[in-house]
């Protein structure tokens, strides 16, 4: 799923919980500067295959002009004006680089992303702290703690020269650290990790490329394994 705001993450988790009998051993919740804001519902086509789920329909689809009620029950109508989704899915079904819906991108570093952040006031990014979403986040964390061994909050790497673009980033990190401690989670902050200094691992200041994603996955897996082993 594109985007990682609280409302989308909770909707995804609730759908998973409702339609599976397998309880997760650990839960990794990726957090960032915009976690506590509402999703802009961009790239709606990603939800098209799942709109017959009432959770998805009620959360997203019936609030969008691109869907009508008949789309929910008649797949032919649902995809009639969205043939691009079918073509993309068909292509990905033969693409060996796609794994569980994830496709790493081999983009090269683009330094221009540091010079100007379009459509953002004063060329900087404000952190979001929506009180209602924070309460929902805490409620869901406590629910997760009751069904799995451990919940991890992870702040993924950002290229170090882009840190200054986020206003009061240190305050945000402290907020997540306090939130995790208060709600029996583990907060893993990778903003100071050496990986953040290597531009060859990034596409832009906020996104790792395929090499960086593989490198970070190995780092995260090692850290998770170490923490879980100690806790046992």
MARPALO-555694 format. One record per residue (C-alpha): residue number from 0; residue in three letters; z, y, x. Coordinates in Angstrom, 1 decimal, always signed. Each point is the difference from the previous one (the first is absolute). Layout:
+-----+--------+--------+--------+--------+
| num | residu |     up |  north |   east |
+-----+--------+--------+--------+--------+
| NUM |    ALA |      Z |      Y |      X |
...
+-----+--------+--------+--------+--------+
REM end
This chain:
+-----+--------+--------+--------+--------+
| num | residu |     up |  north |   east |
+-----+--------+--------+--------+--------+
|   0 |    UNK |   +0.0 |   +0.0 |   +0.0 |
|   1 |    UNK |   -0.9 |   +3.4 |   +1.3 |
|   2 |    UNK |   +2.8 |   +2.4 |   +0.3 |
|   3 |    UNK |   +3.7 |   -0.7 |   +0.2 |
|   4 |    UNK |   +1.9 |   +2.3 |   -2.3 |
|   5 |    UNK |   +3.2 |   -1.3 |   -1.7 |
|   6 |    UNK |   -1.6 |   -0.2 |   -3.5 |
|   7 |    UNK |   -2.9 |   -2.2 |   +1.3 |
|   8 |    UNK |   +2.2 |   -2.1 |   +2.1 |
|   9 |    UNK |   +2.4 |   -0.7 |   -2.8 |
|  10 |    UNK |   -2.8 |   -0.8 |   -2.4 |
|  11 |    UNK |   -1.4 |   -2.5 |   +2.6 |
|  12 |    UNK |   +3.4 |   -1.6 |   +0.6 |
|  13 |    UNK |   +0.7 |   -0.3 |   -3.8 |
|  14 |    UNK |   -3.4 |   -1.7 |   -0.5 |
|  15 |    UNK |   +0.6 |   -2.4 |   +2.9 |
|  16 |    UNK |   +3.5 |   -0.8 |   -1.3 |
|  17 |    UNK |   -1.3 |   -0.7 |   -3.6 |
|  18 |    UNK |   -2.8 |   -2.2 |   +0.9 |
|  19 |    UNK |   +1.4 |   -2.1 |   +2.9 |
|  20 |    UNK |   +2.8 |   -2.6 |   +0.2 |
|  21 |    UNK |   +0.4 |   +0.5 |   +3.7 |
|  22 |    UNK |   +2.8 |   +2.3 |   +1.2 |
|  23 |    UNK |   -0.7 |   +1.8 |   +3.2 |
|  24 |    UNK |   +2.2 |   -0.7 |   +3.1 |
|  25 |    UNK |   -0.4 |   +3.6 |   +1.2 |
|  26 |    UNK |   -1.6 |   +3.1 |   -1.4 |
|  27 |    UNK |   -1.6 |   +2.7 |   +2.2 |
|  28 |    UNK |   -0.3 |   +3.4 |   -1.6 |
|  29 |    UNK |   -2.3 |   +2.3 |   +1.9 |
|  30 |    UNK |   +1.2 |   +3.6 |   -0.3 |
|  31 |    UNK |   -1.4 |   +3.3 |   +1.1 |
|  32 |    UNK |   +0.1 |   +3.8 |   -0.7 |
|  33 |    UNK |   -1.5 |   -0.3 |   -3.5 |
|  34 |    UNK |   +1.8 |   -3.1 |   -1.3 |
|  35 |    UNK |   +2.1 |   +1.9 |   -2.5 |
|  36 |    UNK |   -2.9 |   +1.6 |   -1.8 |
|  37 |    UNK |   -2.2 |   -1.2 |   -2.9 |
|  38 |    UNK |   -3.2 |   -1.7 |   +0.8 |
|  39 |    UNK |   -3.2 |   +1.9 |   -0.7 |
|  40 |    UNK |   -1.5 |   -3.2 |   -1.3 |
|  41 |    UNK |   -2.9 |   +0.3 |   +2.3 |
|  42 |    UNK |   -2.5 |   -2.8 |   +0.5 |
|  43 |    UNK |   +0.6 |   -1.3 |   -3.5 |
|  44 |    UNK |   -2.6 |   -2.7 |   +0.5 |
|  45 |    UNK |   +2.6 |   -2.0 |   +2.0 |
|  46 |    UNK |   +1.9 |   -0.7 |   -3.3 |
|  47 |    UNK |   -3.1 |   -1.1 |   -2.0 |
|  48 |    UNK |   +0.5 |   -3.7 |   +0.5 |
|  49 |    UNK |   +3.6 |   +0.2 |   -1.2 |
|  50 |    UNK |   +0.0 |   +2.2 |   -3.0 |
|  51 |    UNK |   +0.6 |   -2.9 |   -2.4 |
|  52 |    UNK |   +3.5 |   -0.1 |   +1.4 |
|  53 |    UNK |   +2.1 |   +2.2 |   -2.4 |
|  54 |    UNK |   +2.0 |   +1.3 |   +3.0 |
|  55 |    UNK |   -3.1 |   +1.4 |   +1.7 |
|  56 |    UNK |   -1.5 |   +1.2 |   -3.3 |
|  57 |    UNK |   +3.1 |   +1.9 |   -1.1 |
|  58 |    UNK |   +0.6 |   +1.5 |   +3.4 |
|  59 |    UNK |   -3.5 |   +1.1 |   +0.9 |
|  60 |    UNK |   -3.0 |   -1.0 |   -2.0 |
|  61 |    UNK |   +0.6 |   +1.3 |   -3.5 |
|  62 |    UNK |   +0.8 |   +3.4 |   +1.5 |
|  63 |    UNK |   -3.4 |   +0.3 |   +1.7 |
|  64 |    UNK |   -3.2 |   +1.1 |   -1.6 |
|  65 |    UNK |   -2.1 |   -2.6 |   +1.9 |
|  66 |    UNK |   +1.5 |   -2.9 |   -2.0 |
|  67 |    UNK |   -0.1 |   -0.7 |   -3.7 |
|  68 |    UNK |   +1.9 |   -2.7 |   -2.0 |
|  69 |    UNK |   -3.0 |   -2.3 |   -0.2 |
|  70 |    UNK |   -0.1 |   -0.1 |   +3.8 |
|  71 |    UNK |   +3.3 |   -1.8 |   +0.0 |
|  72 |    UNK |   -1.3 |   -3.0 |   -1.8 |
|  73 |    UNK |   -3.7 |   -0.1 |   +0.6 |
|  74 |    UNK |   -0.8 |   -0.4 |   +3.7 |
|  75 |    UNK |   -3.8 |   +0.7 |   -0.5 |
|  76 |    UNK |   +0.8 |   +3.4 |   -1.3 |
|  77 |    UNK |   +2.6 |   +0.6 |   +2.6 |
|  78 |    UNK |   -2.4 |   -0.5 |   +2.9 |
|  79 |    UNK |   -3.2 |   +1.3 |   -1.7 |
|  80 |    UNK |   +0.4 |   +3.5 |   +1.5 |
|  81 |    UNK |   +1.7 |   -1.2 |   +3.1 |
|  82 |    UNK |   -2.5 |   -2.3 |   +1.7 |
|  83 |    UNK |   +1.0 |   +1.4 |   +3.3 |
|  84 |    UNK |   +3.3 |   -2.0 |   -0.3 |
|  85 |    UNK |   -1.8 |   -3.2 |   -0.5 |
|  86 |    UNK |   -2.4 |   +0.6 |   +2.9 |
|  87 |    UNK |   +3.0 |   +0.9 |   +2.3 |
|  88 |    UNK |   +1.9 |   -3.1 |   -1.1 |
|  89 |    UNK |   -3.0 |   -2.2 |   +0.5 |
|  90 |    UNK |   -0.5 |   +1.4 |   +3.5 |
|  91 |    UNK |   +3.6 |   -0.5 |   +0.9 |
|  92 |    UNK |   +0.0 |   -3.6 |   -1.1 |
|  93 |    UNK |   -2.3 |   -0.7 |   +2.9 |
|  94 |    UNK |   +1.8 |   +2.3 |   +2.5 |
|  95 |    UNK |   +2.3 |   -2.0 |   +2.2 |
|  96 |    UNK |   +1.8 |   +3.2 |   +1.1 |
|  97 |    UNK |   +1.5 |   +0.4 |   -3.5 |
|  98 |    UNK |   +3.4 |   -1.6 |   -0.2 |
|  99 |    UNK |   +1.9 |   -0.1 |   -3.3 |
| 100 |    UNK |   -1.8 |   +3.1 |   -1.1 |
| 101 |    UNK |   +0.6 |   +1.9 |   +3.3 |
| 102 |    UNK |   -3.0 |   +1.0 |   +2.1 |
| 103 |    UNK |   +0.8 |   +1.5 |   +3.4 |
| 104 |    UNK |   -2.3 |   +2.8 |   +1.1 |
| 105 |    UNK |   -1.2 |   +0.4 |   +3.6 |
| 106 |    UNK |   -0.2 |   +3.8 |   -0.1 |
| 107 |    UNK |   +0.3 |   +2.0 |   +3.2 |
| 108 |    UNK |   +2.5 |   +2.8 |   +0.5 |
| 109 |    UNK |   -1.0 |   +3.3 |   -1.7 |
| 110 |    UNK |   +1.8 |   +2.8 |   +1.7 |
| 111 |    UNK |   -1.3 |   +2.5 |   -2.6 |
| 112 |    UNK |   +2.5 |   -1.2 |   -2.5 |
| 113 |    UNK |   +2.7 |   +1.7 |   +2.0 |
| 114 |    UNK |   -1.7 |   +3.4 |   +0.0 |
| 115 |    UNK |   -0.2 |   +0.5 |   -3.7 |
| 116 |    UNK |   +1.5 |   -1.7 |   -3.0 |
| 117 |    UNK |   -2.2 |   +0.9 |   -2.9 |
| 118 |    UNK |   +1.5 |   +1.2 |   -3.3 |
| 119 |    UNK |   +3.5 |   +0.2 |   +1.4 |
| 120 |    UNK |   +1.8 |   +3.3 |   +0.0 |
| 121 |    UNK |   +0.7 |   +1.5 |   +3.5 |
| 122 |    UNK |   -1.7 |   -3.0 |   +1.6 |
| 123 |    UNK |   +3.2 |   -2.1 |   -0.5 |
| 124 |    UNK |   +1.4 |   -2.7 |   -2.3 |
| 125 |    UNK |   +3.0 |   +0.4 |   -2.3 |
| 126 |    UNK |   +2.3 |   -3.0 |   -0.4 |
| 127 |    UNK |   +0.7 |   -1.0 |   -3.6 |
| 128 |    UNK |   +3.4 |   -0.6 |   -1.5 |
| 129 |    UNK |   -0.4 |   -0.6 |   -3.8 |
| 130 |    UNK |   +3.5 |   -0.7 |   -1.3 |
| 131 |    UNK |   -1.1 |   -2.3 |   -2.8 |
| 132 |    UNK |   -2.1 |   -2.1 |   +2.4 |
| 133 |    UNK |   +2.8 |   -0.2 |   +2.5 |
| 134 |    UNK |   +2.3 |   -1.4 |   -2.7 |
| 135 |    UNK |   -2.6 |   -2.5 |   -1.0 |
| 136 |    UNK |   -0.5 |   -0.9 |   +3.6 |
| 137 |    UNK |   +3.8 |   -0.7 |   +0.5 |
| 138 |    UNK |   +0.2 |   -1.9 |   -3.3 |
| 139 |    UNK |   -2.9 |   -2.3 |   +1.1 |
| 140 |    UNK |   +1.4 |   -0.4 |   +3.5 |
| 141 |    UNK |   +3.3 |   -1.3 |   -1.5 |
| 142 |    UNK |   -1.9 |   -2.4 |   -2.2 |
| 143 |    UNK |   -2.0 |   -1.3 |   +3.0 |
| 144 |    UNK |   +3.2 |   -0.5 |   +2.0 |
| 145 |    UNK |   +1.2 |   -2.4 |   -2.8 |
| 146 |    UNK |   -3.0 |   -2.3 |   +0.3 |
| 147 |    UNK |   -1.0 |   +0.0 |   +3.7 |
| 148 |    UNK |   +1.7 |   -0.3 |   +3.4 |
| 149 |    UNK |   -0.8 |   +3.5 |   +1.3 |
| 150 |    UNK |   -1.9 |   +3.1 |   -0.9 |
| 151 |    UNK |   -1.7 |   +2.0 |   +2.8 |
| 152 |    UNK |   -1.1 |   +3.6 |   -0.2 |
| 153 |    UNK |   -2.7 |   +0.6 |   +2.6 |
| 154 |    UNK |   -1.4 |   +3.3 |   +1.1 |
| 155 |    UNK |   -3.3 |   -1.0 |   +1.7 |
| 156 |    UNK |   -1.4 |   +1.6 |   +3.1 |
| 157 |    UNK |   -1.6 |   +3.5 |   -0.1 |
| 158 |    UNK |   -1.8 |   +1.4 |   +3.0 |
| 159 |    UNK |   +2.6 |   +2.1 |   +1.8 |
| 160 |    UNK |   -2.0 |   +3.2 |   +0.1 |
| 161 |    UNK |   -0.2 |   -0.1 |   -3.8 |
| 162 |    UNK |   +3.8 |   +0.0 |   -0.5 |
| 163 |    UNK |   +0.2 |   +3.7 |   +0.1 |
| 164 |    UNK |   -2.3 |   +0.2 |   -3.1 |
| 165 |    UNK |   +2.7 |   -1.4 |   -2.1 |
| 166 |    UNK |   +2.7 |   +2.5 |   -0.9 |
| 167 |    UNK |   +3.6 |   -1.0 |   +0.8 |
| 168 |    UNK |   -1.0 |   -3.5 |   +1.0 |
| 169 |    UNK |   +3.4 |   -0.5 |   +1.7 |
| 170 |    UNK |   +1.7 |   +0.8 |   -3.3 |
| 171 |    UNK |   -2.2 |   -2.6 |   -1.7 |
| 172 |    UNK |   +0.8 |   -2.7 |   +2.5 |
| 173 |    UNK |   +3.8 |   +0.8 |   -0.3 |
| 174 |    UNK |   -0.4 |   -0.2 |   -3.8 |
| 175 |    UNK |   -1.6 |   -3.5 |   +0.2 |
| 176 |    UNK |   +2.6 |   -1.2 |   +2.5 |
| 177 |    UNK |   +2.9 |   +1.2 |   -2.3 |
| 178 |    UNK |   -1.7 |   -1.5 |   -3.0 |
| 179 |    UNK |   -0.4 |   -3.4 |   +1.7 |
| 180 |    UNK |   +3.5 |   -0.1 |   +1.2 |
| 181 |    UNK |   +1.4 |   +0.9 |   -3.4 |
| 182 |    UNK |   -2.0 |   -2.6 |   -1.8 |
| 183 |    UNK |   +0.4 |   -2.9 |   +2.4 |
| 184 |    UNK |   -3.6 |   +0.1 |   +1.5 |
| 185 |    UNK |   -1.3 |   +0.2 |   +3.5 |
| 186 |    UNK |   -2.0 |   +3.0 |   +0.9 |
| 187 |    UNK |   -2.6 |   -0.5 |   +2.8 |
| 188 |    UNK |   -1.4 |   +3.3 |   +1.3 |
| 189 |    UNK |   -3.1 |   -0.3 |   +2.2 |
| 190 |    UNK |   -0.7 |   +3.7 |   +0.4 |
| 191 |    UNK |   +1.5 |   -0.1 |   +3.5 |
| 192 |    UNK |   -1.6 |   -3.3 |   +1.1 |
| 193 |    UNK |   -2.3 |   +0.1 |   +3.0 |
| 194 |    UNK |   -2.9 |   -1.1 |   -2.3 |
| 195 |    UNK |   +0.0 |   +3.5 |   -1.4 |
| 196 |    UNK |   -1.1 |   +1.4 |   +3.4 |
| 197 |    UNK |   -3.2 |   -2.1 |   +0.2 |
| 198 |    UNK |   -2.9 |   +1.7 |   -1.8 |
| 199 |    UNK |   -2.3 |   -3.1 |   +0.5 |
| 200 |    UNK |   +2.2 |   -1.7 |   -2.6 |
| 201 |    UNK |   -0.6 |   +2.6 |   -2.7 |
| 202 |    UNK |   -2.9 |   +1.2 |   -2.1 |
| 203 |    UNK |   +1.8 |   +3.2 |   -0.9 |
| 204 |    UNK |   +3.5 |   +1.3 |   +0.2 |
| 205 |    UNK |   +1.2 |   -2.0 |   -3.0 |
| 206 |    UNK |   -2.1 |   -3.2 |   +0.2 |
| 207 |    UNK |   -0.1 |   -2.8 |   +2.6 |
| 208 |    UNK |   -3.4 |   -1.6 |   +0.7 |
| 209 |    UNK |   -0.4 |   -3.8 |   +0.1 |
| 210 |    UNK |   +1.3 |   -0.3 |   +3.5 |
| 211 |    UNK |   +3.0 |   +2.1 |   -0.8 |
| 212 |    UNK |   +0.7 |   -1.8 |   -3.2 |
| 213 |    UNK |   +0.0 |   -3.3 |   +1.8 |
| 214 |    UNK |   +2.2 |   +1.3 |   +2.7 |
| 215 |    UNK |   +2.5 |   +1.5 |   -2.5 |
| 216 |    UNK |   +0.1 |   -3.2 |   -2.1 |
| 217 |    UNK |   +1.0 |   -1.9 |   +3.1 |
| 218 |    UNK |   +2.7 |   +2.6 |   +0.9 |
| 219 |    UNK |   +1.4 |   +0.0 |   -3.6 |
| 220 |    UNK |   +0.0 |   -3.8 |   -0.2 |
| 221 |    UNK |   +1.9 |   -0.2 |   +3.2 |
| 222 |    UNK |   +2.6 |   +2.5 |   -1.1 |
| 223 |    UNK |   +0.4 |   -1.6 |   -3.4 |
| 224 |    UNK |   +0.4 |   -3.4 |   +1.6 |
| 225 |    UNK |   +2.7 |   +1.4 |   +2.4 |
| 226 |    UNK |   +2.0 |   +1.6 |   -2.8 |
| 227 |    UNK |   -0.1 |   -2.9 |   -2.3 |
| 228 |    UNK |   +0.9 |   -2.4 |   +2.8 |
| 229 |    UNK |   +3.0 |   +2.1 |   +0.9 |
| 230 |    UNK |   +1.1 |   +0.2 |   -3.7 |
| 231 |    UNK |   +0.1 |   -3.8 |   -0.2 |
+-----+--------+--------+--------+--------+
REM end
